Amino acid sequence: MKHCLSLSLALVIIASLFVPASGQKLTGRKWLDMDYGPYKATTIEAAEPKGNFAYKGIAIRVGDDDQGTVCFDTDTLRYSAGWTGGWLNLNGVVYDGKHWAYPSVQGDIVFSNPVGPGWASPDSIAKEPFKDPRFRGNDDKPYGPLPRAWGQWKGLYVHGDQVVLHYTVGGVKVHELADGERTGDQLLFTRTLNIAPSKKPMVLQVAQKAGESTFIGPRTGKKELGRKNATSATFVTIGQTATADNDDQANAPLPSKGLVAHWTFDDAKDGAVANAASKQFTAKLRKVNTTTGVRGKAIMLDGGDHGIVSDSAKLKLGLNDYTIAAWIRTSADGTILAKAPATGSWAEQGRTFFVRGGKLAFDVGWVGMVNTNAKVADGKWHHVAATFSKDSSTYELFIDGKASAKKKLDVEQDDSDHVVKLGFTSPDFPKRQGGFRGAMDDARIYDRV
């Protein structure tokens, strides 16, 4: 009887784990359908800055209706990133069976911090306060927690749908509530800290990388986010909009002459992205995650998801004049748009418009490549374009409306069996898993320069 009782209890517990989130559309994949609650502890990768892994991360849902997410790294006591428009891409052996893959940020990153301490060293505030003490020689991937005298993770508490973090900094107890508050159409990420008395100054890192409009400063004796008794506090605002250099371009009217395909992404739903220029060339995506774009909505891609365009044989990218244009925001390499084999490896006479080494590039398979010197993988919105002129057989690349590179390539007619893809070329090009990682808006193809 004891064995039967323990087995029955185990079955009840296991069954209770697979509960779909309320109102969530089921996919049939348990690791996606499961309701994980207000937080999830796992290794989490953020696309920016480069190498931003929280090996012992805690993804915490914040704000009303969970509009935002933050990742707290218990090894370093830092927030690796905060984002909106999604939760986690659950990749890895325990989820979808993929090797050398990890859960990653799904959505629009608002702020991030590189790998390293989230609090300054209690003993070295004046000199290199955030230098990571875990580096050993040339090891560029420090593992494990901070020294106990610097900071120590204690655990967390759950109150309803709120998560309170508990740790020490220089032996001083800290309890912290991660949350968010809605103001208009923006989400304010908030950190409420309860700190025990300390004999030494304590310095907290809020955000090293943020949007285009950032203000950090004291607001003494003023109400902070509706709190009446904030006599001494720090108020931080982080904005994420188009850069000042290309605001005029973002608001400029779109040229319509020769427009063959135009994916605005404003009505992206149910795995389909319509072409606003005609009923042809619908892009099919496995899933569609959207965020705020330069014009309306933008799609978020994670390096694996991408769109396959219908009627691709009719989109000629061969010996005719054409232009490819899009708005992108990324901090990584990857493909913007390509015409390549539907499956399998990169092939001769394939076309791909992509980011390599942070720079804009266009490659024709087994023929050659043109690339810019200026970088576009900086986490900011950029308008990018590639043109081909049949008279001179020349490709020219543009960044934010300015000519940036030009090269003659002896191309042939494109392969009719190749398909047009948004956000991906081939599994082996431009590099392994070289899909686009970031936001893309307003992608277009013209039949003219």
Secondary structure as UniProt FT lines:
FT   HELIX           2..17
FT   TURN            22..23
FT   HELIX           30..33
FT   TURN            37..38
FT   STRAND          39..46
FT   TURN            50..51
FT   STRAND          52..62
FT   HELIX           64..66
FT   STRAND          68..73
FT   TURN            74..77
FT   STRAND          78..84
FT   STRAND          88..89
FT   TURN            93..96
FT   TURN            99..100
FT   STRAND          104..105
FT   STRAND          108..112
FT   TURN            122..123
FT   TURN            129..130
FT   TURN            133..134
FT   TURN            137..138
FT   TURN            148..150
FT   STRAND          151..159
FT   TURN            160..161
FT   STRAND          162..169
FT   TURN            170..171
FT   STRAND          172..183
FT   TURN            184..185
FT   STRAND          186..195
FT   STRAND          213..218
FT   TURN            220..221
FT   TURN            225..226
FT   TURN            228..229
FT   STRAND          234..239
FT   HELIX           244..246
FT   HELIX           247..251
FT   TURN            257..258
FT   STRAND          259..263
FT   TURN            266..267
FT   TURN            270..271
FT   STRAND          272..273
FT   TURN            276..277
FT   STRAND          283..284
FT   STRAND          289..292
FT   STRAND          297..302
FT   STRAND          307..309
FT   TURN            310..311
FT   HELIX           312..314
FT   STRAND          322..330
FT   STRAND          334..340
FT   TURN            348..349
FT   STRAND          351..356
FT   TURN            357..358
FT   STRAND          359..364
FT   TURN            365..367
FT   STRAND          368..375
FT   STRAND          381..389
FT   TURN            390..393
FT   STRAND          394..399
FT   TURN            400..401
FT   STRAND          402..408
FT   TURN            416..417
FT   STRAND          419..422
FT   TURN            427..428
FT   TURN            432..433
FT   STRAND          437..446
//
